[in-house]
Amino acid sequence: MERLDKVLCERHPDFSRSRIEGLVKSGYVTVNGAVATKASMKVSESDAIEVEIPPPVPAVPEPEDIPLDVVFEDDDMIVVNKQPGLVVHPAPGHFSGTLVNALLHRCPGLSGIGGVARPGIVHRLDQETSGLIVVAKSQPAMDGLVRAFSSHANVEKTYLAVCHGRPRLDSGRIENLIGRHPVDRKRMAVVEKNGKKAVTNWAVERSIGVRGDGCRLSLVRCLIETGRTHQIRVHMASLGCPVVGDKVYGKLALDRRLDPVPARQMLHAWRLRLWHPVRNVQMSFEAPVPDDMRAYIA
């Protein structure tokens, strides 16, 4: 038995040890069809090991004139109400047309803040999720926001989700571990080990009732204490009330019975409360519910 990273380094001599570790951590390595969880895991000669090499991402994003709904801006940070469909930063398959490209056009000085590929980015929203996102425009703001979002101290993020069905209780708190799905690396899942703590406080804002062909919906408010990948979507699905339009964790058969059929997941970053990273004053922002979500809750 040998360590997985040692085996991969022998098979791929052009890759550094850190590159191998990055591929494993990102879920690009499978052992016998299951996603590898650790670079240090033991493997044998008979194990089937597969590595998927993601396409390279351009090192320097280009400025692009993309309209933005700016909620707040000063010399240190900018808060944007992100439209659904807009990717936050360049990644495989999305080398342009991202929020970062738009921000570089609006804020030329952003390019040197916090790294080349993701300048100013301290937290993210899924491509199909709409709502509030804050971006640093100065290095002191970047440092302060990274500390705040990493520790989850003095940052309050509240989302609205249109969900199928209705939770059994009116409110609750979900606290568990979220990690890569053991088989499908593109999915996240509630896991018993090798995951990160995820906490969602949820409450039924109101029961919407029946929409479309017999689909009962609810509007759920989610205040998250952590920011794990797909956290709210995974947690709502674990309650048996997945987010409407969620193509990964949802109920596609029910989505098709709705009028209109959802074009994206009905999840919106509604409210954001934080301390200004430089001026040290508390600030609150709210993004109106977008029209495509209002179609289900009106």
C-alpha positions in Angstrom: 0.0 0.0 0.0 1.2 3.5 -0.9 0.0 7.0 -0.5 -2.2 8.3 -3.3 -0.2 11.5 -3.8 3.0 9.4 -4.1 1.5 7.2 -6.7 0.1 10.2 -8.7 3.5 11.9 -8.6 5.1 8.9 -10.1 2.5 8.6 -12.8 2.5 12.4 -13.5 6.1 13.6 -13.0 5.3 17.0 -14.5 2.9 17.7 -11.6 4.2 19.1 -8.3 3.0 17.6 -5.0 0.9 20.8 -4.3 -0.7 20.5 -7.8 -1.6 16.8 -7.0 -3.0 17.9 -3.6 -5.1 20.6 -5.3 -6.6 18.1 -7.8 -7.5 15.8 -4.9 -9.0 18.5 -2.8 -11.1 19.8 -5.7 -12.5 16.3 -6.4 -10.7 15.6 -9.7 -9.3 12.3 -8.5 -11.3 9.1 -8.1 -10.3 5.7 -6.6 -12.4 2.8 -7.8 -15.1 5.2 -8.9 -15.3 7.1 -5.6 -14.0 10.6 -5.2 -10.7 10.6 -3.2 -11.0 12.5 0.0 -7.3 12.8 1.0 -4.0 12.9 -0.8 -2.6 10.8 2.0 -5.1 7.9 1.6 -3.6 4.5 1.0 -4.0 2.8 -2.3 -2.9 -0.6 -3.8 -1.7 -1.6 -7.2 -5.1 -3.1 -8.0 -7.0 0.1 -7.3 -8.4 2.0 -10.4 -7.2 5.6 -10.1 -8.5 8.2 -12.5 -7.4 11.9 -12.7 -9.4 14.5 -14.6 -7.3 17.5 -15.6 -9.4 20.7 -15.6 -8.7 23.1 -18.5 -6.4 26.1 -17.7 -7.9 29.4 -16.6 -6.4 32.6 -18.1 -4.1 34.2 -15.5 -5.3 37.7 -15.9 -9.1 38.4 -16.4 -9.9 41.2 -18.8 -12.1 44.2 -18.1 -15.6 43.9 -19.7 -18.4 46.4 -19.9 -21.1 44.4 -18.2 -24.0 46.2 -16.5 -24.0 45.9 -12.7 -26.7 46.8 -10.1 -24.5 48.6 -7.5 -26.1 48.9 -4.1 -23.2 50.7 -2.3 -19.7 51.8 -3.3 -16.9 53.8 -1.7 -13.1 53.8 -1.9 -12.8 50.5 0.0 -15.6 48.2 -1.1 -18.5 47.7 -3.4 -21.8 45.9 -2.8 -23.5 44.5 -5.9 -26.9 42.9 -6.4 -25.8 40.1 -8.6 -28.1 39.1 -11.4 -28.8 35.4 -11.8 -26.7 33.7 -14.5 -23.6 35.8 -13.7 -20.6 33.8 -12.7 -18.6 35.4 -9.9 -15.0 34.8 -11.2 -13.3 33.1 -14.1 -13.2 29.3 -14.0 -13.1 26.4 -16.4 -15.9 27.0 -18.9 -16.3 30.7 -17.9 -13.2 32.6 -18.9 -15.1 35.8 -19.5 -18.4 37.5 -18.8 -18.0 37.2 -15.0 -18.6 39.6 -12.2 -14.8 40.0 -11.9 -14.6 41.1 -15.5 -17.4 43.6 -14.9 -15.7 44.9 -11.8 -12.4 45.4 -13.4 -14.1 47.6 -16.0 -15.8 49.7 -13.3 -13.0 49.7 -10.8 -9.6 49.7 -12.7 -7.6 49.7 -9.5 -9.2 46.4 -8.4 -6.7 44.2 -10.3 -4.0 44.4 -7.6 -6.3 43.5 -4.6 -6.1 40.0 -3.2 -4.7 38.2 -6.2 -4.8 38.2 -9.9 -7.5 35.6 -10.8 -10.1 36.7 -8.2 -9.4 40.3 -7.4 -11.4 41.6 -4.4 -13.5 38.5 -4.0 -14.0 37.4 -0.4 -17.2 35.3 -0.8 -19.2 33.8 -3.6 -22.7 33.2 -4.9 -23.6 30.3 -7.2 -24.1 31.3 -10.8 -27.8 30.9 -10.7 -28.2 32.6 -7.2 -29.1 36.2 -7.3 -28.5 38.9 -4.6 -25.9 40.7 -2.5 -22.2 40.2 -2.8 -19.5 42.4 -1.3 -16.1 43.0 -3.0 -13.0 44.7 -1.6 -11.5 47.6 -3.5 -8.5 48.3 -1.2 -6.0 46.0 0.4 -7.1 47.1 4.0 -10.7 46.3 3.1 -9.6 43.0 1.6 -7.8 42.0 4.8 -10.6 43.0 7.0 -13.3 41.3 4.9 -11.4 38.1 4.6 -11.0 38.0 8.4 -14.7 38.6 8.9 -15.9 36.1 6.4 -13.4 33.5 7.5 -14.4 33.7 11.2 -18.1 34.5 10.4 -17.8 37.2 13.1 -20.1 40.2 12.7 -21.3 39.1 9.3 -24.9 38.2 8.8 -26.1 36.7 5.5 -29.8 36.1 5.0 -31.3 34.4 2.0 -34.8 33.8 0.6 -35.6 30.4 -1.0 -38.7 29.3 -2.8 -38.9 25.6 -1.9 -41.1 22.6 -2.8 -43.4 21.5 0.0 -43.3 22.8 3.5 -41.0 21.8 6.4 -42.7 19.9 9.2 -41.8 22.7 11.7 -42.0 26.5 11.3 -38.3 27.0 12.0 -35.2 25.2 12.9 -31.4 25.0 12.9 -29.4 22.6 10.8 -25.8 21.9 12.0 -23.8 19.1 10.3 -20.9 18.5 8.0 -20.9 19.2 4.3 -18.4 17.7 2.0 -17.9 16.3 -1.5 -20.4 13.7 -2.5 -18.7 10.3 -2.3 -19.3 9.4 -5.9 -20.2 12.6 -7.9 -17.5 15.3 -7.4 -19.8 18.0 -8.7 -22.2 17.5 -5.9 -22.0 18.3 -2.2 -23.6 16.2 0.5 -24.2 15.9 4.2 -21.4 13.6 5.4 -20.3 12.0 8.7 -16.6 12.7 8.2 -14.2 14.5 5.9 -16.5 17.5 5.7 -16.7 21.0 7.1 -19.2 22.3 9.7 -22.2 23.9 8.1 -24.9 25.8 10.0 -28.2 27.1 8.6 -30.9 28.8 10.7 -34.2 28.6 8.7 -37.8 29.8 9.2 -40.8 29.5 7.0 -41.5 33.1 5.9 -44.9 32.0 4.6 -46.7 29.1 2.9 -47.3 30.0 -0.7 -49.8 27.2 -1.3 -50.4 25.3 -4.5 -48.9 26.6 -7.8 -49.0 25.0 -11.2 -50.1 21.4 -11.4 -50.6 20.7 -7.7 -47.1 21.8 -6.4 -47.2 23.2 -2.9 -44.5 25.8 -2.2 -43.0 27.7 0.7 -40.9 30.8 1.1 -38.1 30.0 3.5 -35.7 32.5 5.1 -32.2 31.2 5.7 -29.7 32.9 7.9 -26.3 31.1 7.5 -23.5 31.0 10.1 -21.1 29.3 7.6 -20.6 29.6 3.9 -20.1 26.1 2.5 -20.5 25.3 -1.2 -24.2 24.8 -2.0 -24.9 24.9 1.7 -28.6 26.1 1.6 -29.4 24.0 -1.4 -28.1 20.9 0.4 -29.7 21.7 3.7 -33.1 22.4 2.2 -33.0 19.2 0.2 -32.1 17.4 3.5 -35.4 18.7 4.9 -37.3 17.2 1.9 -38.0 20.7 0.7 -35.5 21.4 -2.1 -35.1 24.8 -3.7 -37.4 25.3 -6.7 -35.4 25.1 -10.0 -32.4 23.4 -8.4 -31.1 21.1 -11.2 -28.6 19.3 -8.9 -30.5 18.8 -5.6 -34.0 19.5 -6.6 -37.1 17.8 -7.9 -37.1 18.3 -11.6 -40.4 16.5 -12.2 -42.2 19.0 -9.9 -40.3 21.9 -11.5 -41.8 20.9 -14.8 -45.3 21.1 -13.4 -44.9 24.7 -12.3 -46.1 27.7 -14.3 -43.8 29.2 -15.2 -41.2 26.4 -15.3 -38.2 27.8 -13.4 -35.2 28.8 -15.5 -32.9 28.8 -12.5 -32.8 27.9 -8.8 -35.1 30.3 -6.8 -32.5 31.4 -4.2 -31.7 35.0 -3.4 -29.1 36.6 -1.2 -31.6 39.0 0.4 -29.9 40.8 3.3 -26.3 41.5 4.3 -25.2 43.0 7.5 -21.5 43.6 8.3 -19.0 46.1 9.8 -17.2 48.3 7.3 -13.7 46.9 7.2 -12.0 50.3 7.3 -14.5 52.8 8.8 -15.6 50.3 11.5 -19.3 51.2 11.3 -22.1 48.6 10.9 -23.8 48.6 7.6 -27.0 46.8 6.3 -28.0 46.1 2.8 -31.1 44.6 1.2 -31.7 43.4 -2.4 -35.3 43.4 -3.7 -36.7 40.0 -4.6 -36.2 39.6 -8.4 -39.1 39.3 -10.7 -38.6 35.6 -11.6 -39.0 34.7 -7.9 -41.9 37.0 -7.4 -43.8 35.0 -10.0 -44.1 32.2 -7.4 -44.7 34.2 -4.3 -47.1 37.0 -5.5 
